[in-house]
Amino acid sequence: MVIEKKEKLAHDKKRKRKYRDDRMKALLVLAGIGEADVNGQSVPGQCASEEAIAALVEGKLDKKNRKSLLEHIDACPSCYQLWLEVSQAHNLRQNKGIGCNNNK
């Protein structure tokens, strides 16, 4: 019984330490200082907003920001998934003429 309690305490300490470390990484990423960690791999830059992904899809980003965001999307599965979704929605709108003035 005593051994189980010691193991539980050790596990709780480890979990709290991991939480604290993950929180610190997240704060550094939000501050633009650190790198995101996705599935144990370092991902350059911070995750993009849907607006930034939409600007990329619509070709509205400058060369530097476009390159940086593409590098991040290449390394980050969640941003890649968001990019796919936004790209598909954008292509669907383009194919249906939504948002264009030629629907009169």
N, C-alpha and C positions, 0 to 999 in steps of 0.2 A: 504494500500500500504506500509506503514512504517513497519507494523507488518510482512509482507511478506519478506521485506528486512532484518529485524532482524533475522527472522527464517532462511533465506538463509545464512546469515553471520554465525550464530551459527552452521548450518549444515556444512558449508565450514571449520570452525575451527575444528569441530569434525573429519571431513574427513582427514584434514591435520595432526591432532594429531595421528589418526589411522595409516596413511601412515608412519609417523615418527616412531611410535612404531613398526610397522611391519618391517620397514627397519632396525631398531636397532636389532630386534630379528634375522633377516636374517644375519646380520653382525656377531652377536654372534655365530650363528650356523656355519657360514663359518670359524670362528676362532676356532671352536671346543670347545667353552665355553658354549653355550646355547643348547636348545633343539628345534627342529622343531615344529611348531604349525600347525597341519593339521585338518581342520574342527573344530577348537576350542578345540582340544585335544593335549596335549603335546606328542611329539614323541621323544623317546630317540635318541641321535646322530644326525648327519647330513645326508641328503639324499645321497645315493650312486651313483657313476658313473656307466655307463653301463659296463665298464671294471671290476669294483669291483663285480657287479652282475654276470658277465660272469665267473670271477674267482671262485665265490661261486658255481655256477652251475657245473663247471668243477672240483670241489674239490681241488682247488689250494690254498685255504686260510688256515692259521693256526687256531688252535682251538679258540683262543681268538677273532680274527677278525671275524671268522665264527659265533660265538655266538653273538657278538655285531651286526653284520649285520642282522642276523636272527631276533633278537629282534626288530630292526628297521623296517624290512620288515613286521613283524607281526603287527606293530602299524601304518604304513604309507601306505595308499591306493595307492599312486602314485608309490612308490617303489615296492609294491606288484605286481602292474600291470606290471611294467618293468621286475620284476623277472619272471612272467608268460610268457611274450613275449620271453625273453632270453632263458628260459627253453624249451619252445616249439621249438624255432629255433635250439637249441642244440640237442634236441631229434630227430628232423627231419634230421639234419646232420648225427647223429649217425645211424639212421635207413637206410639212403640212402648211408652210407659209405663215405660221403663227408669229405675230409680232411684225409682220411685213405689211406694207400698204397695198399690196397687190391682191387683197381679198375683197375689194370693193364690189 
